[in-house]
Amino acid sequence: MTGREAGEATEENTWEKLDTRVTEANRIAGVIASVVYAAIVLTLVALTVRFGWPWWIAAVAGALAAAAIPVELFLAPRFAYRTWRYALHEEEIELLHGFWFRCRTLIPYAKIQHVDAKQGPIMRKYGLFAITFSTAAGSHRIPALAEQTADRVRRQIAAKARIADERL
């Protein structure tokens, strides 16, 4: 059994973490989601008053929103950082993420067709980029890397994908 099969860290299989600022970026996204939840609950209350709907609909929505807000603001951002890992091996990229359901994905460089670095407004505020790479089967991403790290990883993936493509 090799080191990777045993789940051990070797020189080839050192797991990289996301940038620590992903926690704050995800917390801002959680604030936005919480505002949306509150707007939905308030809309349901208004519709309940206006049209005489049963109060339990608004009450259940309010309870779900109240339970989801701490998750969005505190738990999800922390777990996203703690549970996301990636490794750039000689022949493939390995992604590991998930808390309840762990997902471990191997993507051979030879299958990669396109590599992007993306940045939305929240990520821009924190100087983070998501690296997205596409294969014929779909796309995969590393969600939050610092600008210099993202540029290095994007170039490394693109170079290895070209080398793998030339071998075919």
Backbone as a chain_set.jsonl record, in Angstrom:
{"seq": "MTGREAGEATEENTWEKLDTRVTEANRIAGVIASVVYAAIVLTLVALTVRFGWPWWIAAVAGALAAAAIPVELFLAPRFAYRTWRYALHEEEIELLHGFWFRCRTLIPYAKIQHVDAKQGPIMRKYGLFAITFSTAAGSHRIPALAEQTADRVRRQIAAKARIADERL", "coords": {"N": [[0.851, -1.172, 0.0], [0.627, 2.191, -0.91], [1.862, 5.439, 0.208], [-0.085, 7.371, -0.374], [-2.373, 5.817, -0.601], [-2.592, 4.915, 1.985], [-3.206, 7.224, 3.199], [-1.282, 8.818, 4.218], [0.927, 11.609, 4.693], [3.188, 12.438, 2.289], [6.155, 13.618, 0.586], [5.268, 14.014, -2.003], [2.584, 14.057, -1.536], [1.523, 16.301, 0.022], [-0.824, 18.005, 1.765], [-2.468, 20.97, 0.929], [-3.851, 23.909, 2.363], [-6.777, 26.042, 2.257], [-6.75, 29.637, 1.95], [-6.604, 31.492, 4.972], [-8.287, 33.667, 5.137], [-10.631, 32.938, 3.983], [-12.555, 32.269, 5.825], [-13.552, 34.707, 6.858], [-14.543, 35.811, 4.457], [-16.525, 33.939, 3.826], [-18.138, 34.367, 6.017], [-19.164, 36.917, 5.495], [-20.674, 36.291, 3.228], [-22.486, 34.676, 4.574], [-23.816, 36.594, 6.127], [-25.178, 37.969, 4.124], [-26.82, 35.884, 3.195], [-28.329, 35.512, 5.527], [-29.758, 37.912, 5.658], [-31.348, 37.567, 3.419], [-32.845, 35.331, 4.286], [-34.256, 36.542, 6.42], [-35.767, 38.414, 4.989], [-37.409, 36.702, 3.515], [-38.882, 35.467, 5.575], [-40.185, 37.724, 6.683], [-41.7, 38.461, 4.464], [-43.368, 36.226, 4.278], [-44.766, 36.53, 6.703], [-46.106, 38.94, 6.181], [-47.698, 38.127, 4.014], [-49.215, 36.215, 5.306], [-50.688, 37.772, 7.11], [-52.027, 39.425, 5.287], [-53.465, 37.658, 3.54], [-54.617, 35.811, 5.2], [-53.329, 33.381, 5.713], [-52.337, 30.256, 7.287], [-50.709, 30.621, 10.465], [-48.662, 28.917, 11.159], [-47.028, 28.459, 8.971], [-45.406, 30.759, 8.566], [-44.227, 30.694, 11.082], [-42.776, 28.278, 11.098], [-40.989, 28.808, 8.98], [-39.647, 30.992, 10.144], [-38.464, 29.729, 12.368], [-36.748, 27.911, 11.063], [-35.093, 29.737, 9.731], [-33.978, 31.049, 11.945], [-32.51, 28.954, 13.012], [-30.738, 28.485, 10.923], [-29.211, 30.805, 10.619], [-27.082, 31.098, 12.678], [-25.55, 28.94, 11.834], [-24.813, 29.702, 9.219], [-23.321, 32.004, 9.82], [-21.326, 31.309, 11.703], [-20.61, 28.476, 12.023], [-20.466, 27.178, 9.387], [-18.536, 28.817, 7.903], [-16.166, 28.32, 9.403], [-15.924, 25.505, 9.264], [-15.676, 25.162, 6.507], [-13.116, 26.134, 5.998], [-11.572, 24.417, 7.616], [-12.047, 21.868, 6.564], [-11.392, 21.725, 3.867], [-9.048, 20.683, 1.503], [-6.277, 20.44, -0.754], [-4.125, 18.853, -3.151], [-1.358, 18.952, -5.267], [-0.232, 16.676, -7.318], [2.198, 14.68, -9.126], [0.958, 13.543, -11.404], [-1.755, 14.092, -11.152], [-4.454, 16.09, -9.706], [-5.564, 16.313, -6.41], [-8.471, 16.577, -4.549], [-9.968, 17.253, -1.442], [-12.706, 17.428, 0.57], [-15.517, 18.431, 2.64], [-17.676, 17.833, 5.412], [-19.699, 16.274, 6.846], [-20.127, 14.416, 4.811], [-17.466, 13.188, 3.299], [-15.599, 14.063, 0.487], [-13.432, 12.89, -1.844], [-11.477, 13.57, -4.498], [-9.831, 12.722, -7.482], [-8.231, 14.232, -10.139], [-6.954, 13.72, -13.183], [-4.22, 15.369, -14.775], [-4.105, 15.108, -17.52], [-6.722, 15.107, -18.338], [-7.661, 17.655, -18.026], [-8.981, 20.523, -19.489], [-9.216, 23.273, -19.401], [-8.315, 26.102, -17.44], [-9.152, 28.401, -14.938], [-8.976, 31.47, -13.056], [-11.028, 32.85, -10.732], [-12.873, 35.618, -9.355], [-15.11, 37.008, -7.203], [-17.113, 39.775, -5.895], [-17.005, 39.678, -3.029], [-14.841, 37.982, -2.581], [-12.892, 39.541, -3.806], [-12.655, 41.661, -2.035], [-11.203, 40.466, -0.007], [-8.939, 39.657, -1.302], [-8.851, 37.158, -2.562], [-8.919, 34.263, -4.714], [-10.711, 31.905, -6.706], [-9.802, 28.86, -8.067], [-10.675, 27.357, -10.972], [-11.051, 24.425, -12.801], [-11.643, 22.712, -15.801], [-12.958, 19.673, -17.097], [-13.878, 17.126, -19.488], [-15.911, 15.85, -18.203], [-16.943, 17.652, -16.391], [-16.655, 20.451, -14.104], [-14.238, 21.5, -11.664], [-13.185, 22.896, -8.525], [-10.934, 24.894, -6.586], [-11.617, 26.621, -3.849], [-10.668, 29.103, -2.484], [-7.922, 30.939, -2.629], [-4.978, 32.837, -1.906], [-3.887, 35.641, -3.886], [-1.238, 35.397, -5.076], [-0.678, 32.693, -4.587], [-2.838, 31.519, -5.917], [-2.279, 32.272, -8.56], [0.134, 30.918, -8.973], [-0.701, 28.222, -8.615], [-2.635, 27.998, -10.652], [-1.045, 28.392, -12.956], [0.696, 26.222, -12.667], [-1.051, 24.015, -12.839], [-2.018, 24.412, -15.449], [0.367, 24.168, -16.933], [1.131, 21.501, -16.357], [-1.071, 20.197, -17.403], [-0.782, 20.765, -20.113], [1.64, 19.436, -20.648], [0.868, 16.797, -20.058], [-1.063, 16.522, -22.035], [0.509, 16.667, -24.332], [1.848, 14.266, -24.188], [-0.039, 12.409, -24.926]], "CA": [[0.0, 0.0, 0.0], [1.447, 3.39, -1.009], [1.563, 6.481, 1.193], [-1.355, 8.024, -0.689], [-3.451, 4.883, -0.269], [-2.703, 4.843, 3.442], [-3.641, 8.52, 3.692], [-0.164, 9.463, 4.875], [1.495, 12.735, 3.979], [4.531, 12.25, 1.762], [6.557, 14.83, -0.11], [4.387, 14.169, -3.154], [1.197, 14.179, -1.09], [1.334, 17.234, 1.126], [-2.092, 18.7, 1.598], [-2.465, 22.422, 1.039], [-5.1, 24.446, 2.892], [-7.256, 27.289, 1.685], [-6.294, 30.823, 2.663], [-7.372, 31.674, 6.213], [-9.284, 34.733, 4.952], [-11.881, 32.363, 3.478], [-13.51, 32.285, 6.929], [-14.214, 36.017, 6.862], [-15.3, 35.946, 3.21], [-17.737, 33.123, 3.971], [-18.988, 35.009, 7.017], [-19.878, 37.991, 4.78], [-21.699, 35.596, 2.439], [-23.491, 34.256, 5.549], [-24.62, 37.771, 6.478], [-26.078, 38.192, 2.984], [-27.829, 34.812, 3.244], [-29.2, 35.783, 6.672], [-30.66, 38.996, 5.253], [-32.332, 36.943, 2.518], [-33.754, 34.534, 5.131], [-35.125, 37.472, 7.147], [-36.713, 38.975, 4.014], [-38.388, 35.655, 3.2], [-39.764, 35.317, 6.743], [-41.028, 38.921, 6.749], [-42.667, 38.356, 3.361], [-44.368, 35.23, 4.677], [-45.605, 37.136, 7.736], [-46.979, 39.907, 5.506], [-48.691, 37.371, 3.244], [-50.098, 35.574, 6.282], [-51.603, 38.816, 7.583], [-52.825, 39.936, 4.159], [-54.358, 36.666, 2.954], [-55.152, 34.914, 6.216], [-52.687, 32.065, 5.69], [-52.065, 29.73, 8.635], [-49.509, 31.182, 11.072], [-47.584, 27.943, 11.313], [-46.118, 28.554, 7.825], [-44.427, 31.791, 8.908], [-43.51, 30.263, 12.288], [-41.785, 27.258, 10.695], [-39.951, 29.509, 8.218], [-38.874, 31.764, 11.116], [-37.646, 28.802, 13.159], [-35.678, 27.427, 10.183], [-34.158, 30.851, 9.527], [-33.264, 31.258, 13.207], [-31.532, 27.871, 13.149], [-29.755, 28.563, 9.847], [-28.357, 31.995, 10.72], [-25.804, 30.809, 13.344], [-24.776, 28.024, 10.988], [-24.256, 30.515, 8.133], [-22.385, 33.016, 10.305], [-20.241, 30.829, 12.547], [-20.164, 27.1, 11.809], [-20.099, 26.882, 7.996], [-17.245, 29.401, 7.512], [-15.066, 27.641, 10.081], [-15.785, 24.152, 8.729], [-15.195, 25.246, 5.122], [-11.659, 26.252, 6.056], [-10.959, 23.243, 8.251], [-12.264, 20.601, 5.864], [-10.987, 21.788, 2.46], [-7.632, 20.455, 1.233], [-5.947, 20.059, -2.121], [-2.734, 18.447, -3.354], [-0.953, 18.886, -6.665], [0.694, 15.566, -7.473], [2.914, 14.641, -10.397], [0.072, 13.167, -12.509], [-3.144, 14.488, -10.928], [-4.821, 16.974, -8.606], [-6.439, 15.633, -5.461], [-9.291, 17.487, -3.752], [-10.582, 16.617, -0.281], [-13.564, 18.394, 1.248], [-16.755, 17.928, 3.221], [-17.66, 17.568, 6.847], [-20.502, 15.063, 7.083], [-19.823, 13.507, 3.714], [-16.147, 13.529, 2.772], [-15.449, 13.835, -0.942], [-12.025, 12.861, -2.241], [-11.52, 13.514, -5.947], [-8.582, 12.769, -8.233], [-8.426, 14.702, -11.499], [-5.688, 13.635, -13.936], [-3.891, 16.553, -15.57], [-4.374, 14.817, -18.927], [-8.148, 15.338, -18.609], [-7.989, 19.062, -17.838], [-9.058, 21.247, -20.746], [-9.257, 24.72, -19.216], [-8.075, 26.524, -16.053], [-9.52, 29.797, -14.698], [-8.943, 32.058, -11.714], [-12.217, 33.691, -10.651], [-12.943, 36.429, -8.143], [-16.323, 37.796, -7.071], [-16.92, 40.986, -5.081], [-16.599, 39.365, -1.651], [-13.477, 37.451, -2.667], [-12.023, 40.669, -4.154], [-12.427, 42.417, -0.795], [-10.205, 39.748, 0.784], [-7.794, 39.296, -2.144], [-8.883, 35.716, -2.792], [-9.344, 33.764, -6.019], [-11.085, 30.5, -6.835], [-9.235, 28.234, -9.253], [-11.638, 26.43, -11.569], [-10.502, 23.703, -13.948], [-12.702, 21.967, -16.472], [-12.697, 18.443, -17.836], [-15.049, 16.772, -20.284], [-16.954, 15.374, -17.289], [-17.467, 18.734, -15.567], [-15.623, 21.354, -13.603], [-13.845, 21.359, -10.264], [-12.594, 24.155, -8.095], [-10.295, 25.133, -5.298], [-12.426, 27.818, -3.647], [-10.163, 30.376, -1.955], [-6.474, 31.02, -2.484], [-4.415, 34.175, -2.026], [-3.614, 35.957, -5.289], [0.022, 34.814, -5.529], [-0.84, 31.238, -4.566], [-3.776, 31.172, -6.991], [-1.582, 32.41, -9.833], [1.101, 29.814, -9.054], [-1.443, 26.965, -8.79], [-3.243, 28.026, -11.989], [0.029, 28.175, -13.94], [1.211, 24.862, -12.494], [-2.045, 23.099, -13.399], [-2.028, 24.599, -16.904], [1.602, 23.606, -17.487], [1.081, 20.04, -16.274], [-2.11, 19.737, -18.321], [-0.176, 20.811, -21.459], [2.641, 18.349, -20.735], [0.117, 15.545, -20.126], [-1.734, 16.501, -23.332], [1.529, 16.391, -25.349], [2.212, 12.84, -24.078], [-1.085, 11.572, -25.523]], "C": [[0.897, 1.237, 0.0], [1.053, 4.387, 0.064], [0.228, 7.149, 0.933], [-2.517, 7.119, -0.332], [-3.658, 4.8, 1.234], [-3.152, 6.171, 4.038], [-2.534, 9.28, 4.411], [0.315, 10.639, 4.042], [2.916, 12.385, 3.567], [4.925, 13.545, 1.095], [5.646, 15.084, -1.294], [2.958, 14.476, -2.72], [1.091, 15.071, 0.135], [0.08, 18.036, 0.834], [-1.906, 20.18, 1.818], [-3.831, 22.853, 1.548], [-5.519, 25.664, 2.078], [-6.657, 28.442, 2.48], [-7.181, 31.045, 3.887], [-8.451, 32.746, 6.078], [-10.605, 34.207, 4.398], [-12.948, 32.359, 4.57], [-14.272, 33.606, 6.964], [-15.048, 36.229, 5.609], [-16.598, 35.148, 3.289], [-18.681, 33.704, 5.014], [-19.783, 36.155, 6.384], [-20.982, 37.38, 3.915], [-22.819, 35.103, 3.351], [-24.385, 35.4, 5.993], [-25.626, 38.048, 5.368], [-27.186, 37.14, 2.975], [-28.812, 35.052, 4.387], [-30.2, 36.892, 6.372], [-31.744, 38.449, 4.323], [-33.33, 36.108, 3.323], [-34.751, 35.439, 5.857], [-36.169, 38.076, 6.211], [-37.793, 37.963, 3.651], [-39.382, 35.504, 4.344], [-40.701, 36.521, 6.853], [-42.081, 38.921, 5.635], [-43.76, 37.35, 3.699], [-45.298, 35.772, 5.76], [-46.587, 38.12, 7.096], [-48.069, 39.197, 4.702], [-49.689, 36.669, 4.165], [-51.134, 36.565, 6.785], [-52.554, 39.226, 6.463], [-53.873, 38.933, 3.676], [-54.921, 35.653, 3.941], [-54.577, 33.502, 6.159], [-52.501, 31.567, 7.125], [-50.724, 30.272, 9.173], [-48.357, 30.199, 11.168], [-46.596, 28.008, 10.155], [-45.016, 29.573, 8.127], [-43.6, 31.383, 10.125], [-42.433, 29.231, 11.952], [-40.647, 27.909, 9.916], [-39.054, 30.328, 9.154], [-37.957, 30.885, 11.94], [-36.475, 28.261, 12.324], [-34.63, 28.514, 9.939], [-33.337, 31.091, 10.798], [-32.215, 30.176, 13.441], [-30.408, 27.989, 12.115], [-28.779, 29.722, 10.015], [-27.064, 31.724, 11.494], [-24.916, 29.854, 12.535], [-24.079, 28.817, 9.889], [-23.156, 31.458, 8.619], [-21.168, 32.446, 11.03], [-19.723, 29.435, 12.188], [-19.665, 26.834, 10.393], [-18.779, 27.533, 7.583], [-16.049, 28.686, 8.138], [-14.834, 26.243, 9.498], [-15.301, 24.151, 7.287], [-13.675, 25.332, 5.104], [-11.015, 24.975, 6.584], [-11.044, 21.979, 7.416], [-11.82, 20.598, 4.406], [-9.483, 21.621, 2.347], [-7.462, 20.154, -0.253], [-4.474, 19.684, -2.178], [-2.476, 18.366, -4.851], [0.133, 17.823, -6.776], [1.373, 15.64, -8.835], [1.968, 14.408, -11.577], [-1.362, 13.652, -12.357], [-3.266, 15.494, -9.786], [-5.747, 16.176, -7.707], [-7.149, 16.681, -4.616], [-9.938, 16.695, -2.626], [-11.41, 17.674, 0.44], [-14.816, 17.71, 1.775], [-16.596, 17.639, 4.695], [-18.422, 16.29, 7.154], [-20.172, 14.007, 6.048], [-18.515, 13.957, 3.087], [-16.097, 13.157, 1.298], [-13.967, 13.94, -1.284], [-11.996, 12.602, -3.739], [-10.119, 13.585, -6.521], [-8.897, 13.192, -9.662], [-7.081, 14.619, -12.218], [-5.457, 14.903, -14.753], [-4.235, 16.347, -17.039], [-5.828, 15.096, -19.303], [-8.545, 16.807, -18.519], [-7.905, 19.803, -19.168], [-8.888, 22.749, -20.572], [-9.056, 25.04, -17.733], [-8.371, 28.016, -15.939], [-9.219, 30.187, -13.262], [-10.101, 33.044, -11.667], [-12.244, 34.418, -9.313], [-14.229, 37.245, -8.174], [-16.084, 38.983, -6.154], [-16.476, 40.708, -3.638], [-15.167, 38.854, -1.641], [-12.485, 38.585, -2.982], [-11.669, 41.471, -2.904], [-11.313, 41.784, 0.041], [-8.995, 39.298, -0.031], [-7.707, 37.808, -2.432], [-9.374, 35.388, -4.203], [-9.761, 32.309, -5.891], [-10.46, 29.989, -8.126], [-10.238, 27.201, -9.736], [-10.974, 25.748, -12.75], [-11.566, 22.765, -14.478], [-12.151, 20.723, -17.147], [-13.933, 18.166, -18.679], [-16.214, 16.358, -19.387], [-17.56, 16.483, -16.441], [-16.35, 19.653, -15.116], [-15.414, 21.127, -12.11], [-13.233, 22.672, -9.851], [-11.921, 24.046, -6.74], [-10.807, 26.512, -4.897], [-11.768, 29.107, -3.189], [-8.664, 30.322, -1.709], [-6.053, 32.479, -2.598], [-3.972, 34.388, -3.465], [-2.336, 35.295, -5.814], [-0.063, 33.289, -5.589], [-1.749, 30.786, -5.701], [-3.092, 31.248, -8.345], [-0.6, 31.263, -10.033], [0.397, 28.496, -9.348], [-2.053, 26.902, -10.188], [-2.198, 27.742, -13.057], [0.567, 26.745, -13.872], [0.247, 23.844, -13.101], [-2.046, 23.202, -14.92], [-0.794, 23.977, -17.539], [1.566, 22.082, -17.465], [0.014, 19.468, -17.193], [-1.571, 19.746, -19.751], [0.807, 19.671, -21.642], [1.918, 17.013, -20.869], [-0.558, 15.409, -21.486], [-0.738, 16.165, -24.44], [1.941, 14.927, -25.336], [1.213, 11.949, -24.785], [-0.959, 11.434, -26.979]], "O": [[1.822, 1.332, 0.807], [0.043, 4.214, 0.747], [-0.512, 7.462, 1.865], [-3.536, 7.584, 0.18], [-4.785, 4.632, 1.699], [-3.447, 6.253, 5.23], [-2.792, 10.253, 5.12], [0.131, 10.663, 2.825], [3.751, 12.07, 4.414], [4.126, 14.48, 1.036], [5.286, 16.228, -1.57], [2.203, 15.094, -3.471], [0.615, 14.63, 1.18], [-0.047, 18.662, -0.218], [-1.261, 20.6, 2.779], [-4.847, 22.245, 1.213], [-4.733, 26.234, 1.321], [-6.115, 28.236, 3.566], [-8.387, 30.805, 3.829], [-9.428, 32.735, 6.827], [-11.591, 34.942, 4.346], [-14.137, 32.439, 4.26], [-15.497, 33.618, 7.085], [-16.15, 36.771, 5.688], [-17.65, 35.626, 2.867], [-19.897, 33.547, 4.904], [-20.956, 36.34, 6.707], [-22.099, 37.897, 3.876], [-23.983, 35.11, 2.95], [-25.581, 35.205, 6.212], [-26.793, 38.328, 5.64], [-28.355, 37.467, 2.771], [-30.009, 34.816, 4.226], [-31.357, 36.818, 6.786], [-32.912, 38.823, 4.429], [-34.533, 36.171, 3.069], [-35.945, 35.142, 5.905], [-37.328, 38.234, 6.595], [-38.959, 38.325, 3.498], [-40.589, 35.421, 4.113], [-41.895, 36.347, 7.094], [-43.22, 39.336, 5.851], [-44.938, 37.593, 3.436], [-46.498, 35.498, 5.734], [-47.77, 38.127, 7.437], [-49.226, 39.618, 4.71], [-50.868, 36.548, 3.835], [-52.319, 36.242, 6.877], [-53.758, 39.356, 6.684], [-55.023, 39.298, 3.432], [-55.633, 34.731, 3.543], [-55.254, 32.537, 6.515], [-52.505, 32.359, 8.067], [-49.741, 30.367, 8.439], [-47.199, 30.606, 11.249], [-45.432, 27.647, 10.33], [-43.832, 29.28, 7.961], [-42.41, 31.689, 10.197], [-41.315, 29.304, 12.461], [-39.478, 27.606, 10.154], [-37.836, 30.353, 8.976], [-36.806, 31.243, 12.188], [-35.35, 28.165, 12.815], [-33.429, 28.242, 9.942], [-32.128, 31.311, 10.721], [-31.154, 30.447, 14.004], [-29.263, 27.635, 12.396], [-27.629, 29.622, 9.59], [-26.001, 32.096, 10.996], [-23.689, 29.959, 12.557], [-22.886, 28.629, 9.651], [-22.173, 31.685, 7.913], [-20.089, 33.036, 10.978], [-18.513, 29.242, 12.064], [-18.561, 26.32, 10.213], [-17.957, 26.862, 6.96], [-15.034, 28.473, 7.474], [-13.693, 25.843, 9.266], [-14.588, 23.234, 6.879], [-13.021, 24.679, 4.291], [-10.012, 24.514, 6.039], [-10.194, 21.099, 7.548], [-11.869, 19.55, 3.763], [-8.723, 22.326, 3.012], [-8.383, 19.676, -0.916], [-3.675, 20.138, -1.359], [-3.263, 17.792, -5.604], [1.276, 18.045, -6.377], [1.136, 16.573, -9.603], [2.149, 15.007, -12.638], [-2.12, 13.631, -13.326], [-2.331, 15.717, -9.017], [-6.615, 15.448, -8.188], [-6.513, 17.563, -4.038], [-10.406, 15.578, -2.845], [-10.879, 18.697, 0.87], [-15.132, 16.577, 1.412], [-15.525, 17.253, 5.162], [-17.847, 15.33, 7.666], [-19.963, 12.84, 6.38], [-18.464, 14.99, 2.419], [-16.507, 12.062, 0.911], [-13.334, 14.966, -1.037], [-12.433, 11.549, -4.203], [-9.309, 14.411, -6.099], [-9.735, 12.579, -10.322], [-6.162, 15.371, -11.893], [-6.388, 15.443, -15.351], [-4.614, 17.293, -17.729], [-6.128, 15.301, -20.479], [-9.659, 17.167, -18.9], [-6.902, 19.726, -19.879], [-8.459, 23.431, -21.502], [-9.57, 24.328, -16.87], [-7.895, 28.807, -16.753], [-9.207, 29.344, -12.365], [-10.156, 33.974, -12.472], [-11.734, 33.939, -8.3], [-14.421, 38.076, -9.062], [-14.965, 39.179, -5.68], [-15.651, 41.443, -3.095], [-14.369, 39.248, -0.79], [-11.363, 38.582, -2.475], [-10.53, 41.906, -2.734], [-10.565, 42.49, 0.718], [-8.114, 38.623, 0.501], [-6.612, 37.256, -2.535], [-10.143, 36.141, -4.799], [-9.224, 31.571, -5.064], [-10.585, 30.629, -9.17], [-10.605, 26.284, -9.001], [-10.397, 26.414, -13.61], [-12.288, 22.115, -13.722], [-11.046, 20.716, -17.688], [-14.923, 18.893, -18.593], [-17.375, 16.501, -19.771], [-18.604, 16.271, -15.823], [-15.25, 19.641, -15.667], [-16.292, 20.634, -11.402], [-12.812, 23.47, -10.689], [-12.283, 23.235, -5.888], [-10.46, 27.496, -5.551], [-12.304, 30.17, -3.503], [-8.195, 29.746, -0.728], [-6.69, 33.263, -3.3], [-3.71, 33.424, -4.184], [-2.353, 34.694, -6.888], [0.426, 32.672, -6.536], [-1.468, 29.791, -6.369], [-3.302, 30.381, -9.192], [-0.507, 30.7, -11.124], [0.828, 27.737, -10.215], [-1.993, 25.859, -10.84], [-2.434, 26.943, -13.963], [0.859, 26.135, -14.901], [0.671, 22.92, -13.794], [-2.071, 22.181, -15.608], [-0.898, 23.324, -18.577], [1.931, 21.441, -18.45], [0.176, 18.363, -17.711], [-1.868, 18.836, -20.525], [0.807, 19.011, -22.68], [2.3, 16.182, -21.693], [-0.624, 14.311, -22.037], [-1.085, 15.46, -25.387], [2.344, 14.395, -26.37], [1.562, 10.845, -25.205], [-1.773, 10.757, -27.607]]}, "num_chains": 1, "name": "protein.A"}
